[in-house]
Amino acid sequence: MNIVVNGEQVNCDDDLTVSKLLIEQKVKMPEMVSVEINGKILKRTEFEQTLLKDDDKVEFLYFMGGGRWA
Amino acid sequence: MKIPVDIFEQMVAQARAEAPIEACGILAGSNNRVEKLYKMTNAEKRSDHFMMEPAEQFKVVKDIRSSGLEMLAIFHSHPATPTRPSAEDIRLALTLDVTYVIVSLENRDHPAVKGFLLENGRVTEVPVRIVEQ
């Protein structure tokens, strides 16, 4: 099937879950990533069981944060 | 990295307006020259920490892409401390290929700005030039 990941067309297996996609995309710290599918943000607990469908538009990005010098 | 003076002034104004909370934003542009500042919400509303809202991040990332620009930098303010990246800044610098820009209001009359590459725990300063339009 074909999906769009961060704006890029990706051809992938039919049984791809969000967790597997993050591995394929070489995400080193999936626990620090937010995922959106077709405009809806997923809960982290949904990564494992959410199967992607043909034409899904997936966005993922790392948390952006930090703190002060102390 | 080049930041036009009007955008730098917007960053400083945001930092001052949100102090003592840390302000944060995303800088987009092309050819290492900033063209747009996206002011972001510090979801934690703390003076010693910032965390952007994922929903805002997704919206901005898509807007940058559709504008044909690239994300050049993630910026945040240090309301009362120097421009040096904190251990937390380094630990949470997960987005690669961007410059981490810090605006310090330690001297409120003379805000300072510095840029850094933060990768794998290493800190490398990137020259930041404030330029005319």
N, CA and C atoms of all chains as a GROMACS GRO file, in nm:
protein
  609
    1MET      N    1   0.085  -0.120   0.000
    1MET     CA    2   0.000   0.000   0.000
    1MET      C    3   0.088   0.125   0.000
    2ASN      N    4   0.024   0.238  -0.029
    2ASN     CA    5   0.097   0.365  -0.031
    2ASN      C    6   0.043   0.458   0.077
    3ILE      N    7   0.134   0.516   0.152
    3ILE     CA    8   0.095   0.615   0.252
    3ILE      C    9   0.186   0.738   0.233
    4VAL      N   10   0.149   0.844   0.299
    4VAL     CA   11   0.232   0.965   0.294
    4VAL      C   12   0.287   0.989   0.434
    5VAL      N   13   0.418   0.994   0.444
    5VAL     CA   14   0.482   1.013   0.574
    5VAL      C   15   0.560   1.144   0.572
    6ASN      N   16   0.519   1.234   0.657
    6ASN     CA   17   0.581   1.368   0.662
    6ASN      C   18   0.594   1.429   0.522
    7GLY      N   19   0.487   1.413   0.446
    7GLY     CA   20   0.481   1.475   0.314
    7GLY      C   21   0.543   1.395   0.202
    8GLU      N   22   0.604   1.279   0.234
    8GLU     CA   23   0.670   1.199   0.131
    8GLU      C   24   0.591   1.069   0.108
    9GLN      N   25   0.574   1.033  -0.020
    9GLN     CA   26   0.507   0.906  -0.053
    9GLN      C   27   0.595   0.790  -0.008
   10VAL      N   28   0.533   0.692   0.057
   10VAL     CA   29   0.606   0.574   0.104
   10VAL      C   30   0.526   0.450   0.066
   11ASN      N   31   0.594   0.354   0.004
   11ASN     CA   32   0.531   0.225  -0.026
   11ASN      C   33   0.566   0.130   0.087
   12CYS      N   34   0.464   0.062   0.144
   12CYS     CA   35   0.493  -0.022   0.260
   12CYS      C   36   0.402  -0.146   0.262
   13ASP      N   37   0.433  -0.237   0.353
   13ASP     CA   38   0.354  -0.359   0.369
   13ASP      C   39   0.214  -0.326   0.421
   14ASP      N   40   0.118  -0.416   0.394
   14ASP     CA   41  -0.020  -0.393   0.435
   14ASP      C   42  -0.041  -0.400   0.586
   15ASP      N   43   0.042  -0.478   0.655
   15ASP     CA   44   0.019  -0.498   0.799
   15ASP      C   45   0.106  -0.407   0.885
   16LEU      N   46   0.130  -0.288   0.837
   16LEU     CA   47   0.221  -0.197   0.907
   16LEU      C   48   0.149  -0.124   1.020
   17THR      N   49   0.203  -0.135   1.140
   17THR     CA   50   0.149  -0.057   1.252
   17THR      C   51   0.232   0.071   1.265
   18VAL      N   52   0.181   0.161   1.346
   18VAL     CA   53   0.254   0.286   1.370
   18VAL      C   54   0.390   0.256   1.434
   19SER      N   55   0.392   0.164   1.530
   19SER     CA   56   0.520   0.128   1.594
   19SER      C   57   0.621   0.078   1.493
   20LYS      N   58   0.575  -0.010   1.402
   20LYS     CA   59   0.667  -0.062   1.300
   20LYS      C   60   0.712   0.048   1.204
   21LEU      N   61   0.620   0.138   1.171
   21LEU     CA   62   0.658   0.248   1.082
   21LEU      C   63   0.770   0.331   1.146
   22LEU      N   64   0.756   0.359   1.275
   22LEU     CA   65   0.860   0.441   1.342
   22LEU      C   66   0.995   0.369   1.340
   23ILE      N   67   0.991   0.236   1.352
   23ILE     CA   68   1.117   0.160   1.341
   23ILE      C   69   1.173   0.173   1.199
   24GLU      N   70   1.085   0.156   1.100
   24GLU     CA   71   1.130   0.167   0.960
   24GLU      C   72   1.185   0.305   0.930
   25GLN      N   73   1.127   0.405   0.997
   25GLN     CA   74   1.173   0.542   0.974
   25GLN      C   75   1.297   0.576   1.060
   26LYS      N   76   1.350   0.473   1.126
   26LYS     CA   77   1.472   0.487   1.206
   26LYS      C   78   1.457   0.589   1.321
   27VAL      N   79   1.338   0.591   1.380
   27VAL     CA   80   1.316   0.676   1.497
   27VAL      C   81   1.382   0.610   1.617
   28LYS      N   82   1.479   0.679   1.675
   28LYS     CA   83   1.556   0.618   1.784
   28LYS      C   84   1.481   0.618   1.918
   29MET      N   85   1.396   0.719   1.939
   29MET     CA   86   1.327   0.728   2.068
   29MET      C   87   1.178   0.747   2.044
   30PRO      N   88   1.107   0.638   2.008
   30PRO     CA   89   0.963   0.652   1.977
   30PRO      C   90   0.882   0.706   2.094
   31GLU      N   91   0.933   0.689   2.215
   31GLU     CA   92   0.859   0.740   2.331
   31GLU      C   93   0.863   0.893   2.337
   32MET      N   94   0.948   0.954   2.254
   32MET     CA   95   0.959   1.100   2.251
   32MET      C   96   0.900   1.160   2.122
   33VAL      N   97   0.812   1.080   2.059
   33VAL     CA   98   0.757   1.122   1.930
   33VAL      C   99   0.606   1.138   1.941
   34SER      N  100   0.553   1.238   1.872
   34SER     CA  101   0.408   1.252   1.855
   34SER      C  102   0.374   1.207   1.714
   35VAL      N  103   0.260   1.138   1.701
   35VAL     CA  104   0.217   1.088   1.570
   35VAL      C  105   0.076   1.138   1.541
   36GLU      N  106   0.057   1.182   1.418
   36GLU     CA  107  -0.074   1.227   1.373
   36GLU      C  108  -0.110   1.147   1.248
   37ILE      N  109  -0.231   1.094   1.244
   37ILE     CA  110  -0.277   1.023   1.124
   37ILE      C  111  -0.402   1.094   1.073
   38ASN      N  112  -0.395   1.138   0.949
   38ASN     CA  113  -0.506   1.209   0.886
   38ASN      C  114  -0.561   1.320   0.976
   39GLY      N  115  -0.470   1.393   1.037
   39GLY     CA  116  -0.508   1.509   1.118
   39GLY      C  117  -0.543   1.480   1.261
   40LYS      N  118  -0.538   1.352   1.303
   40LYS     CA  119  -0.574   1.318   1.441
   40LYS      C  120  -0.450   1.269   1.516
   41ILE      N  121  -0.424   1.329   1.630
   41ILE     CA  122  -0.307   1.291   1.709
   41ILE      C  123  -0.337   1.161   1.784
   42LEU      N  124  -0.245   1.067   1.775
   42LEU     CA  125  -0.262   0.938   1.842
   42LEU      C  126  -0.211   0.943   1.985
   43LYS      N  127  -0.274   0.864   2.072
   43LYS     CA  128  -0.216   0.842   2.205
   43LYS      C  129  -0.101   0.744   2.190
   44ARG      N  130  -0.004   0.757   2.278
   44ARG     CA  131   0.112   0.667   2.268
   44ARG      C  132   0.071   0.520   2.281
   45THR      N  133  -0.032   0.497   2.361
   45THR     CA  134  -0.077   0.360   2.383
   45THR      C  135  -0.140   0.299   2.258
   46GLU      N  136  -0.168   0.384   2.157
   46GLU     CA  137  -0.230   0.335   2.034
   46GLU      C  138  -0.128   0.300   1.925
   47PHE      N  139   0.000   0.333   1.949
   47PHE     CA  140   0.102   0.311   1.845
   47PHE      C  141   0.110   0.163   1.806
   48GLU      N  142   0.105   0.078   1.909
   48GLU     CA  143   0.131  -0.066   1.887
   48GLU      C  144   0.022  -0.133   1.804
   49GLN      N  145  -0.103  -0.094   1.829
   49GLN     CA  146  -0.211  -0.168   1.764
   49GLN      C  147  -0.273  -0.096   1.644
   50THR      N  148  -0.230   0.026   1.618
   50THR     CA  149  -0.291   0.100   1.507
   50THR      C  150  -0.231   0.058   1.374
   51LEU      N  151  -0.315  -0.003   1.290
   51LEU     CA  152  -0.272  -0.045   1.157
   51LEU      C  153  -0.294   0.069   1.058
   52LEU      N  154  -0.196   0.092   0.975
   52LEU     CA  155  -0.208   0.197   0.875
   52LEU      C  156  -0.284   0.145   0.754
   53LYS      N  157  -0.354   0.236   0.688
   53LYS     CA  158  -0.434   0.201   0.570
   53LYS      C  159  -0.380   0.275   0.449
   54ASP      N  160  -0.416   0.220   0.332
   54ASP     CA  161  -0.376   0.283   0.207
   54ASP      C  162  -0.420   0.430   0.207
   55ASP      N  163  -0.332   0.516   0.160
   55ASP     CA  164  -0.359   0.660   0.148
   55ASP      C  165  -0.356   0.737   0.280
   56ASP      N  166  -0.324   0.669   0.392
   56ASP     CA  167  -0.313   0.743   0.518
   56ASP      C  168  -0.205   0.850   0.507
   57LYS      N  169  -0.234   0.962   0.571
   57LYS     CA  170  -0.133   1.068   0.579
   57LYS      C  171  -0.081   1.071   0.723
   58VAL      N  172   0.045   1.032   0.738
   58VAL     CA  173   0.106   1.018   0.871
   58VAL      C  174   0.210   1.130   0.890
   59GLU      N  175   0.202   1.193   1.002
   59GLU     CA  176   0.305   1.290   1.040
   59GLU      C  177   0.362   1.245   1.173
   60PHE      N  178   0.493   1.253   1.187
   60PHE     CA  179   0.551   1.232   1.320
   60PHE      C  180   0.659   1.334   1.343
   61LEU      N  181   0.674   1.372   1.467
   61LEU     CA  182   0.780   1.467   1.503
   61LEU      C  183   0.819   1.446   1.649
   62TYR      N  184   0.939   1.487   1.677
   62TYR     CA  185   0.988   1.476   1.815
   62TYR      C  186   0.932   1.590   1.900
   63PHE      N  187   0.917   1.562   2.028
   63PHE     CA  188   0.886   1.668   2.122
   63PHE      C  189   0.992   1.775   2.110
   64MET      N  190   0.951   1.899   2.123
   64MET     CA  191   1.047   2.009   2.123
   64MET      C  192   1.038   2.076   2.259
   65GLY      N  193   1.146   2.061   2.335
   65GLY     CA  194   1.146   2.118   2.469
   65GLY      C  195   1.287   2.141   2.518
   66GLY      N  196   1.296   2.197   2.637
   66GLY     CA  197   1.428   2.222   2.697
   66GLY      C  198   1.411   2.295   2.828
   67GLY      N  199   1.522   2.342   2.879
   67GLY     CA  200   1.517   2.411   3.007
   67GLY      C  201   1.634   2.505   3.022
   68ARG      N  202   1.637   2.574   3.135
   68ARG     CA  203   1.739   2.678   3.149
   68ARG      C  204   1.870   2.624   3.204
   69TRP      N  205   1.973   2.705   3.184
   69TRP     CA  206   2.104   2.675   3.239
   69TRP      C  207   2.099   2.698   3.389
   70ALA      N  208   2.154   2.604   3.463
   70ALA     CA  209   2.152   2.622   3.609
   70ALA      C  210   2.286   2.581   3.667
   71MET      N  211   2.387   3.138   1.061
   71MET     CA  212   2.247   3.160   1.032
   71MET      C  213   2.217   3.311   1.041
   72LYS      N  214   2.138   3.359   0.946
   72LYS     CA  215   2.104   3.502   0.944
   72LYS      C  216   1.960   3.522   0.989
   73ILE      N  217   1.942   3.614   1.083
   73ILE     CA  218   1.807   3.648   1.131
   73ILE      C  219   1.783   3.796   1.102
   74PRO      N  220   1.684   3.828   1.018
   74PRO     CA  221   1.653   3.970   0.994
   74PRO      C  222   1.619   4.040   1.126
   75VAL      N  223   1.656   4.166   1.135
   75VAL     CA  224   1.643   4.237   1.261
   75VAL      C  225   1.498   4.244   1.307
   76ASP      N  226   1.402   4.254   1.214
   76ASP     CA  227   1.263   4.263   1.258
   76ASP      C  228   1.216   4.133   1.323
   77ILE      N  229   1.265   4.021   1.272
   77ILE     CA  230   1.228   3.891   1.333
   77ILE      C  231   1.297   3.876   1.469
   78PHE      N  232   1.423   3.919   1.477
   78PHE     CA  233   1.491   3.914   1.606
   78PHE      C  234   1.416   3.999   1.709
   79GLU      N  235   1.370   4.116   1.667
   79GLU     CA  236   1.295   4.203   1.759
   79GLU      C  237   1.165   4.137   1.803
   80GLN      N  238   1.101   4.062   1.711
   80GLN     CA  239   0.979   3.988   1.749
   80GLN      C  240   1.012   3.880   1.852
   81MET      N  241   1.126   3.813   1.835
   81MET     CA  242   1.166   3.709   1.931
   81MET      C  243   1.190   3.770   2.069
   82VAL      N  244   1.259   3.883   2.071
   82VAL     CA  245   1.288   3.950   2.200
   82VAL      C  246   1.158   3.999   2.263
   83ALA      N  247   1.070   4.056   2.180
   83ALA     CA  248   0.942   4.105   2.234
   83ALA      C  249   0.861   3.991   2.293
   84GLN      N  250   0.862   3.877   2.224
   84GLN     CA  251   0.790   3.760   2.277
   84GLN      C  252   0.852   3.715   2.409
   85ALA      N  253   0.985   3.709   2.411
   85ALA     CA  254   1.055   3.665   2.533
   85ALA      C  255   1.023   3.758   2.650
   86ARG      N  256   1.022   3.888   2.622
   86ARG     CA  257   0.993   3.985   2.730
   86ARG      C  258   0.848   3.974   2.774
   87ALA      N  259   0.757   3.957   2.677
   87ALA     CA  260   0.614   3.952   2.709
   87ALA      C  261   0.582   3.828   2.793
   88GLU      N  262   0.653   3.719   2.766
   88GLU     CA  263   0.618   3.594   2.834
   88GLU      C  264   0.701   3.570   2.961
   89ALA      N  265   0.807   3.648   2.980
   89ALA     CA  266   0.888   3.634   3.101
   89ALA      C  267   0.799   3.655   3.223
   90PRO      N  268   0.818   3.582   3.331
   90PRO     CA  269   0.933   3.493   3.359
   90PRO      C  270   0.920   3.353   3.300
   91ILE      N  271   0.811   3.327   3.225
   91ILE     CA  272   0.798   3.196   3.160
   91ILE      C  273   0.891   3.192   3.039
   92GLU      N  274   0.947   3.078   3.009
   92GLU     CA  275   1.029   3.064   2.890
   92GLU      C  276   0.941   3.073   2.766
   93ALA      N  277   0.981   3.157   2.671
   93ALA     CA  278   0.911   3.167   2.543
   93ALA      C  279   0.975   3.068   2.446
   94CYS      N  280   0.898   3.027   2.344
   94CYS     CA  281   0.954   2.934   2.246
   94CYS      C  282   0.893   2.958   2.109
   95GLY      N  283   0.963   2.913   2.007
   95GLY     CA  284   0.915   2.932   1.871
   95GLY      C  285   0.996   2.852   1.772
   96ILE      N  286   0.952   2.859   1.649
   96ILE     CA  287   1.020   2.789   1.539
   96ILE      C  288   1.054   2.892   1.433
   97LEU      N  289   1.176   2.884   1.382
   97LEU     CA  290   1.222   2.976   1.277
   97LEU      C  291   1.232   2.900   1.146
   98ALA      N  292   1.166   2.953   1.043
   98ALA     CA  293   1.169   2.889   0.912
   98ALA      C  294   1.229   2.984   0.810
   99GLY      N  295   1.286   2.927   0.706
   99GLY     CA  296   1.346   3.010   0.602
   99GLY      C  297   1.408   2.924   0.496
  100SER      N  298   1.504   2.982   0.427
  100SER     CA  299   1.576   2.907   0.325
  100SER      C  300   1.718   2.961   0.315
  101ASN      N  301   1.806   2.878   0.264
  101ASN     CA  302   1.947   2.916   0.249
  101ASN      C  303   2.006   2.974   0.378
  102ASN      N  304   1.964   2.916   0.490
  102ASN     CA  305   2.015   2.955   0.621
  102ASN      C  306   1.980   3.099   0.659
  103ARG      N  307   1.878   3.152   0.596
  103ARG     CA  308   1.829   3.285   0.631
  103ARG      C  309   1.684   3.273   0.678
  104VAL      N  310   1.658   3.323   0.797
  104VAL     CA  311   1.524   3.312   0.855
  104VAL      C  312   1.429   3.407   0.783
  105GLU      N  313   1.311   3.354   0.752
  105GLU     CA  314   1.209   3.437   0.685
  105GLU      C  315   1.082   3.449   0.769
  106LYS      N  316   1.065   3.356   0.864
  106LYS     CA  317   0.939   3.358   0.939
  106LYS      C  318   0.960   3.303   1.080
  107LEU      N  319   0.898   3.371   1.176
  107LEU     CA  320   0.895   3.322   1.314
  107LEU      C  321   0.756   3.270   1.344
  108TYR      N  322   0.748   3.149   1.392
  108TYR     CA  323   0.624   3.093   1.443
  108TYR      C  324   0.633   3.097   1.596
  109LYS      N  325   0.551   3.181   1.657
  109LYS     CA  326   0.549   3.185   1.803
  109LYS      C  327   0.473   3.063   1.852
  110MET      N  328   0.530   2.990   1.944
  110MET     CA  329   0.469   2.868   1.994
  110MET      C  330   0.431   2.885   2.141
  111THR      N  331   0.338   2.800   2.184
  111THR     CA  332   0.294   2.802   2.323
  111THR      C  333   0.386   2.714   2.408
  112ASN      N  334   0.433   2.769   2.518
  112ASN     CA  335   0.504   2.685   2.614
  112ASN      C  336   0.399   2.614   2.698
  113ALA      N  337   0.375   2.488   2.666
  113ALA     CA  338   0.267   2.413   2.731
  113ALA      C  339   0.290   2.399   2.881
  114GLU      N  340   0.416   2.408   2.922
  114GLU     CA  341   0.446   2.388   3.065
  114GLU      C  342   0.435   2.518   3.145
  115LYS      N  343   0.438   2.630   3.076
  115LYS     CA  344   0.424   2.761   3.141
  115LYS      C  345   0.514   2.772   3.264
  116ARG      N  346   0.640   2.734   3.244
  116ARG     CA  347   0.736   2.739   3.354
  116ARG      C  348   0.851   2.833   3.319
  117SER      N  349   0.916   2.882   3.422
  117SER     CA  350   1.028   2.974   3.402
  117SER      C  351   1.158   2.899   3.379
  118ASP      N  352   1.158   2.769   3.401
  118ASP     CA  353   1.283   2.693   3.389
  118ASP      C  354   1.272   2.580   3.286
  119HIS      N  355   1.165   2.582   3.206
  119HIS     CA  356   1.144   2.470   3.114
  119HIS      C  357   1.046   2.511   3.006
  120PHE      N  358   1.062   2.455   2.887
  120PHE     CA  359   0.958   2.475   2.785
  120PHE      C  360   0.929   2.343   2.716
  121MET      N  361   0.806   2.329   2.670
  121MET     CA  362   0.766   2.214   2.590
  121MET      C  363   0.655   2.263   2.497
  122MET      N  364   0.678   2.243   2.366
  122MET     CA  365   0.578   2.289   2.270
  122MET      C  366   0.460   2.193   2.266
  123GLU      N  367   0.345   2.247   2.224
  123GLU     CA  368   0.223   2.167   2.208
  123GLU      C  369   0.235   2.088   2.077
  124PRO      N  370   0.223   1.955   2.079
  124PRO     CA  371   0.233   1.879   1.955
  124PRO      C  372   0.137   1.924   1.846
  125ALA      N  373   0.013   1.959   1.884
  125ALA     CA  374  -0.085   2.001   1.781
  125ALA      C  375  -0.035   2.126   1.708
  126GLU      N  376   0.026   2.218   1.783
  126GLU     CA  377   0.082   2.338   1.720
  126GLU      C  378   0.201   2.302   1.632
  127GLN      N  379   0.282   2.210   1.682
  127GLN     CA  380   0.400   2.169   1.604
  127GLN      C  381   0.358   2.112   1.469
  128PHE      N  382   0.258   2.023   1.470
  128PHE     CA  383   0.213   1.962   1.344
  128PHE      C  384   0.164   2.070   1.248
  129LYS      N  385   0.086   2.164   1.301
  129LYS     CA  386   0.032   2.271   1.216
  129LYS      C  387   0.146   2.351   1.153
  130VAL      N  388   0.245   2.386   1.233
  130VAL     CA  389   0.356   2.468   1.183
  130VAL      C  390   0.441   2.390   1.082
  131VAL      N  391   0.469   2.265   1.113
  131VAL     CA  392   0.552   2.185   1.021
  131VAL      C  393   0.485   2.176   0.884
  132LYS      N  394   0.353   2.157   0.883
  132LYS     CA  395   0.282   2.147   0.756
  132LYS      C  396   0.281   2.283   0.684
  133ASP      N  397   0.267   2.391   0.760
  133ASP     CA  398   0.268   2.524   0.698
  133ASP      C  399   0.406   2.554   0.638
  134ILE      N  400   0.511   2.517   0.708
  134ILE     CA  401   0.646   2.539   0.656
  134ILE      C  402   0.664   2.462   0.525
  135ARG      N  403   0.618   2.338   0.525
  135ARG     CA  404   0.633   2.253   0.406
  135ARG      C  405   0.556   2.313   0.288
  136SER      N  406   0.431   2.354   0.314
  136SER     CA  407   0.349   2.406   0.203
  136SER      C  408   0.400   2.542   0.155
  137SER      N  409   0.476   2.611   0.240
  137SER     CA  410   0.534   2.740   0.200
  137SER      C  411   0.664   2.724   0.122
  138GLY      N  412   0.712   2.601   0.112
  138GLY     CA  413   0.838   2.579   0.043
  138GLY      C  414   0.959   2.622   0.124
  139LEU      N  415   0.940   2.639   0.253
  139LEU     CA  416   1.051   2.677   0.340
  139LEU      C  417   1.102   2.554   0.413
  140GLU      N  418   1.206   2.570   0.492
  140GLU     CA  419   1.254   2.462   0.576
  140GLU      C  420   1.262   2.510   0.721
  141MET      N  421   1.250   2.415   0.814
  141MET     CA  422   1.266   2.451   0.954
  141MET      C  423   1.416   2.471   0.978
  142LEU      N  424   1.452   2.593   1.014
  142LEU     CA  425   1.594   2.623   1.036
  142LEU      C  426   1.633   2.614   1.183
  143ALA      N  427   1.541   2.652   1.270
  143ALA     CA  428   1.580   2.660   1.412
  143ALA      C  429   1.461   2.645   1.504
  144ILE      N  430   1.492   2.596   1.623
  144ILE     CA  431   1.397   2.595   1.734
  144ILE      C  432   1.452   2.697   1.834
  145PHE      N  433   1.367   2.792   1.870
  145PHE     CA  434   1.417   2.896   1.961
  145PHE      C  435   1.344   2.891   2.094
  146HIS      N  436   1.417   2.925   2.199
  146HIS     CA  437   1.351   2.949   2.326
  146HIS      C  438   1.428   3.054   2.402
  147SER      N  439   1.364   3.107   2.505
  147SER     CA  440   1.430   3.212   2.583
  147SER      C  441   1.476   3.158   2.717
  148HIS      N  442   1.582   3.219   2.767
  148HIS     CA  443   1.624   3.200   2.905
  148HIS      C  444   1.597   3.335   2.973
  149PRO      N  445   1.487   3.344   3.048
  149PRO     CA  446   1.446   3.474   3.102
  149PRO      C  447   1.547   3.539   3.196
  150ALA      N  448   1.628   3.458   3.265
  150ALA     CA  449   1.717   3.519   3.365
  150ALA      C  450   1.855   3.454   3.367
  151THR      N  451   1.884   3.371   3.269
  151THR     CA  452   2.012   3.301   3.269
  151THR      C  453   2.079   3.315   3.131
  152PRO      N  454   2.207   3.278   3.121
  152PRO     CA  455   2.281   3.303   2.996
  152PRO      C  456   2.231   3.220   2.878
  153THR      N  457   2.292   3.245   2.762
  153THR     CA  458   2.253   3.176   2.638
  153THR      C  459   2.308   3.033   2.631
  154ARG      N  460   2.379   2.991   2.731
  154ARG     CA  461   2.438   2.857   2.726
  154ARG      C  462   2.328   2.748   2.731
  155PRO      N  463   2.337   2.645   2.644
  155PRO     CA  464   2.236   2.537   2.651
  155PRO      C  465   2.244   2.462   2.783
  156SER      N  466   2.130   2.435   2.841
  156SER     CA  467   2.126   2.360   2.966
  156SER      C  468   2.137   2.210   2.937
  157ALA      N  469   2.160   2.133   3.040
  157ALA     CA  470   2.161   1.987   3.024
  157ALA      C  471   2.028   1.939   2.968
  158GLU      N  472   1.920   2.004   3.010
  158GLU     CA  473   1.786   1.968   2.961
  158GLU      C  474   1.771   2.005   2.814
  159ASP      N  475   1.827   2.119   2.774
  159ASP     CA  476   1.824   2.157   2.631
  159ASP      C  477   1.894   2.049   2.548
  160ILE      N  478   2.007   2.002   2.596
  160ILE     CA  479   2.087   1.903   2.521
  160ILE      C  480   2.014   1.769   2.518
  161ARG      N  481   1.956   1.731   2.632
  161ARG     CA  482   1.886   1.602   2.641
  161ARG      C  483   1.764   1.598   2.548
  162LEU      N  484   1.696   1.711   2.538
  162LEU     CA  485   1.571   1.714   2.460
  162LEU      C  486   1.590   1.767   2.317
  163ALA      N  487   1.714   1.779   2.275
  163ALA     CA  488   1.741   1.825   2.137
  163ALA      C  489   1.730   1.705   2.044
  164LEU      N  490   1.608   1.661   2.022
  164LEU     CA  491   1.583   1.538   1.946
  164LEU      C  492   1.565   1.564   1.798
  165THR      N  493   1.524   1.684   1.764
  165THR     CA  494   1.505   1.718   1.622
  165THR      C  495   1.640   1.749   1.561
  166LEU      N  496   1.677   1.672   1.460
  166LEU     CA  497   1.809   1.688   1.399
  166LEU      C  498   1.805   1.791   1.286
  167ASP      N  499   1.921   1.833   1.246
  167ASP     CA  500   1.937   1.924   1.132
  167ASP      C  501   1.871   2.060   1.154
  168VAL      N  502   1.860   2.101   1.278
  168VAL     CA  503   1.813   2.238   1.305
  168VAL      C  504   1.911   2.302   1.403
  169THR      N  505   1.911   2.434   1.402
  169THR     CA  506   1.990   2.508   1.499
  169THR      C  507   1.902   2.538   1.620
  170TYR      N  508   1.959   2.526   1.738
  170TYR     CA  509   1.887   2.559   1.860
  170TYR      C  510   1.929   2.700   1.902
  171VAL      N  511   1.834   2.792   1.892
  171VAL     CA  512   1.863   2.933   1.920
  171VAL      C  513   1.810   2.969   2.058
  172ILE      N  514   1.896   3.033   2.136
  172ILE     CA  515   1.856   3.076   2.271
  172ILE      C  516   1.868   3.228   2.278
  173VAL      N  517   1.760   3.291   2.324
  173VAL     CA  518   1.762   3.435   2.352
  173VAL      C  519   1.765   3.451   2.504
  174SER      N  520   1.867   3.519   2.552
  174SER     CA  521   1.879   3.540   2.696
  174SER      C  522   1.838   3.682   2.733
  175LEU      N  523   1.756   3.690   2.838
  175LEU     CA  524   1.718   3.821   2.893
  175LEU      C  525   1.791   3.846   3.024
  176GLU      N  526   1.903   3.777   3.043
  176GLU     CA  527   1.978   3.796   3.168
  176GLU      C  528   2.006   3.944   3.188
  177ASN      N  529   2.050   4.010   3.080
  177ASN     CA  530   2.059   4.157   3.081
  177ASN      C  531   1.938   4.206   3.001
  178ARG      N  532   1.834   4.248   3.071
  178ARG     CA  533   1.706   4.278   3.003
  178ARG      C  534   1.719   4.391   2.902
  179ASP      N  535   1.814   4.483   2.924
  179ASP     CA  536   1.830   4.594   2.830
  179ASP      C  537   1.910   4.554   2.707
  180HIS      N  538   1.984   4.448   2.719
  180HIS     CA  539   2.069   4.404   2.607
  180HIS      C  540   2.053   4.253   2.587
  181PRO      N  541   1.943   4.212   2.526
  181PRO     CA  542   1.920   4.068   2.506
  181PRO      C  543   2.032   4.008   2.420
  182ALA      N  544   2.068   3.885   2.455
  182ALA     CA  545   2.173   3.815   2.380
  182ALA      C  546   2.112   3.699   2.304
  183VAL      N  547   2.173   3.665   2.192
  183VAL     CA  548   2.125   3.550   2.116
  183VAL      C  549   2.244   3.468   2.070
  184LYS      N  550   2.228   3.337   2.080
  184LYS     CA  551   2.330   3.245   2.029
  184LYS      C  552   2.261   3.124   1.968
  185GLY      N  553   2.330   3.058   1.875
  185GLY     CA  554   2.277   2.938   1.813
  185GLY      C  555   2.371   2.821   1.834
  186PHE      N  556   2.314   2.702   1.842
  186PHE     CA  557   2.394   2.582   1.868
  186PHE      C  558   2.341   2.463   1.788
  187LEU      N  559   2.433   2.377   1.748
  187LEU     CA  560   2.395   2.244   1.704
  187LEU      C  561   2.407   2.155   1.826
  188LEU      N  562   2.301   2.080   1.854
  188LEU     CA  563   2.300   1.991   1.971
  188LEU      C  564   2.273   1.851   1.919
  189GLU      N  565   2.377   1.771   1.907
  189GLU     CA  566   2.361   1.636   1.854
  189GLU      C  567   2.444   1.538   1.933
  190ASN      N  568   2.376   1.431   1.976
  190ASN     CA  569   2.444   1.324   2.051
  190ASN      C  570   2.520   1.379   2.171
  191GLY      N  571   2.462   1.477   2.237
  191GLY     CA  572   2.524   1.532   2.358
  191GLY      C  573   2.634   1.633   2.330
  192ARG      N  574   2.664   1.654   2.203
  192ARG     CA  575   2.770   1.751   2.170
  192ARG      C  576   2.708   1.888   2.142
  193VAL      N  577   2.779   1.991   2.186
  193VAL     CA  578   2.732   2.128   2.167
  193VAL      C  579   2.831   2.201   2.076
  194THR      N  580   2.782   2.250   1.963
  194THR     CA  581   2.868   2.326   1.872
  194THR      C  582   2.801   2.458   1.842
  195GLU      N  583   2.868   2.566   1.874
  195GLU     CA  584   2.807   2.697   1.850
  195GLU      C  585   2.801   2.727   1.700
  196VAL      N  586   2.689   2.782   1.659
  196VAL     CA  587   2.667   2.822   1.520
  196VAL      C  588   2.657   2.974   1.519
  197PRO      N  589   2.736   3.040   1.433
  197PRO     CA  590   2.725   3.187   1.430
  197PRO      C  591   2.585   3.232   1.392
  198VAL      N  592   2.532   3.327   1.468
  198VAL     CA  593   2.402   3.387   1.436
  198VAL      C  594   2.426   3.535   1.407
  199ARG      N  595   2.384   3.578   1.290
  199ARG     CA  596   2.401   3.719   1.253
  199ARG      C  597   2.265   3.785   1.240
  200ILE      N  598   2.250   3.898   1.306
  200ILE     CA  599   2.128   3.976   1.292
  200ILE      C  600   2.152   4.072   1.175
  201VAL      N  601   2.066   4.060   1.073
  201VAL     CA  602   2.091   4.135   0.950
  201VAL      C  603   1.974   4.228   0.918
  202GLU      N  604   2.002   4.328   0.838
  202GLU     CA  605   1.896   4.416   0.789
  202GLU      C  606   1.806   4.338   0.694
  203GLN      N  607   1.687   4.387   0.670
  203GLN     CA  608   1.592   4.316   0.580
  203GLN      C  609   1.653   4.296   0.442
   0.00000   0.00000   0.00000
